[in-house]
Amino acid sequence: MLALFLALMAAAWLIDAADDMKYYQPWGAVVYTRTGERTPILRGDPQILSAVGAQQMYKLGQNFRGRYINALGGHTGLGQEPIQSLSPDLINSNQLKIMTLDTPYLVASAQAFLQGLYPPYTLNSTRAGLAGDATGILANNSVIDFPMGGYQYPQIEVAGEYDPNGIYLGGDQSCPLSSQESMMYLTTKQFLNTQTLTKSFYEAIDASYFDGHLAQDKIDYINAVAIYDYLSYGYVHDSQTYKTFANDSTYAGVYDQLRYLADEQAWYYWGNTSQSTSDNDTRAMAGKTISALILGQFQKIVTESGNSTNGKSHLLSLFFGEHEPFISLFSLMELDFINENFRSIPPFASSMVFELFSMGSGNDPFPSDPQDLWIRFYFQNGTDFKGSLQAYPMFGRGPSGTDMPWLDFQNMMSRIMTNTLQDWCGQCSSGALFCWGVDNSTINIITSGSQSRGVTPTVAGVIGAVVTLAVAGILFALAMLIGGIRFHRVQPSKKSELGGFKGSAKLASDPDLHLAKNGVAPAGIVSLGASDTKRVAHERVGSWELRQKEFGPGGAKSGDLGDESRRGSFEAIEAAMSKPVQPDERV
């Protein structure tokens, strides 16, 4: 009996040891990154990416390369978790999805990031594989490199003003009801009280620091975000601004207070969904649309079982935008309930990272059972690299719940997202050109089947316009036949010139927005069976279903805007530099 007992104990020990040897195996990642430092909004002219911002994005790209592609390259500030099959040297567009809005500094940010992720690569005619088929190799076996030592040109999808795909990176833009919901903050007692309490604070800031871009009477809490945006740029690039806020004792703490007030205003503009009266709250529209884009990318990976060779799914999705989607999605995922720093404006070059992974030996095939897949969320605070990414729990889960089952994640994201053009146009009451003709009764924008592609948003808008014109034509014909209406020729006048509909190119958006057939779980948390030894029950710290209404001291009340307690802030732009920038004196 003793021998049998010892054998059983040894077997149990071996099983536990085998479980301990399982490795974190990522299958894909979606990364949303805020622009690198750009020129201030108050200047009025189009903002551009600064040299500091370009360096921030380049360094960030290098460190993501170290995490997902080449840990031996020496850039390990984000840890090392290589994604299987990612091309190590040459950009493979089938594996990457890169998308941004049609804004110069955002496009430049994406380009600088990709320079770090896939640096210049020198071709070699003796290499086999993709490099051997490169376009720089000539018939005589000589090699011509791309400019700048083999610079690589990534395929970046850019969503312009008339492209409906733009709503997924900037859902609050061209959304009147979102702006209206945000501006309601200006009518609250909380805003008026803060404005009164900070009046003398703002009046003490001389208008000369704004170089004529902001009058003295406009230096007020109502412009808190724009004021900090301008002065934070001056803090880095203007010697007088830096000396005043960093070294002048009479301004001690003023810079930090400006940042705090900007964070507070931004939270009430684009976050604070604890005060939502329904799931259709449009204040956080930027988070509702980016969540659809994130979920869609993972659903394609799962549907294709991790295969990126056919171009239907992408192992690494890189999206670039501004701070509004950060704040909105942080609120929708209840991250601020875990850490109040999530009520702050993320510093430039910050990233929120979602990774799809399983636990295995490191060489296992893609899991056939979706219950073996998990999602982990990370936040990277600018270029303040700590040697690893910091994970946080989502949707009110406890501190130990950073690993979320894929089916749970899919369910929860589907409940907060706005994923069809039809829904966005309706919820926003938008007059955007691509919303014309989008009607429940005539057009089905998104289909649920994984095989059916449906009608693209651009085509949907055109169809709707054509249908409208056709109906109008029929009515005119009836009026002529029945009512006796006639037309006559008048003196010709100069032909008007109208701008056309910008829809000549499709940005491969439909697959992003389609949900895999039967992919979204029904409402409610997916049950984790007690027999599933790979799962650990996670504690919850609140009810997502109640939309956080009970959160905060005494619970939220009508008219309130939640907890007003002071909170910490992200380190902002100081984290991007080890030493203060010492620019030349102004003239």
Secondary structure, DSSP 8 states (H G I E B T S, - for coil): -HHHHHHHHHHHHHHHHHHHT-EEEEEEEEEEEE---B--GGG-S---B-HHHHHHHHHHHHHHHHHHT-GGGS--TT-----TT--SSS--TTTEEEEEES-HHHHHHHHHHHHHHS------TT--GGGGG-TTB-TTS-B---HHHH-----EEEE-TT-GGGGGT-TTTT-HHHHHHHHGGGGSHHHHHHHHHTHHHHHTS-GGGGTTSS-GGG-SGGGHHHHHHHHHHHHHH-HHHHHHHHH-GGGTTHHHHHHHHHHHHHHHHH--GGG-SSTT--TTHHHHHHHHHHHHHHHHHHHTTT--TTSSS-SEEEEEE-SHHHHHHHHHTTHHHH-GGGGS---TT-EEEEEEEEEESSS----SSGGG-EEEEEEE-TT---SS-EEE--TTB-TT--EEEHHHHHHHHHHH----HHHHHHHHT---GGGTT--TTT-----S-SS-----HHHHHHHHHHHHHHHHHHHHHHHHHHS--------------------SS--S-HHHH---TT-S--SS-----TT-TT-----BSS-GGGTTTT-STT---TT--S---------GGGGG-SS--------
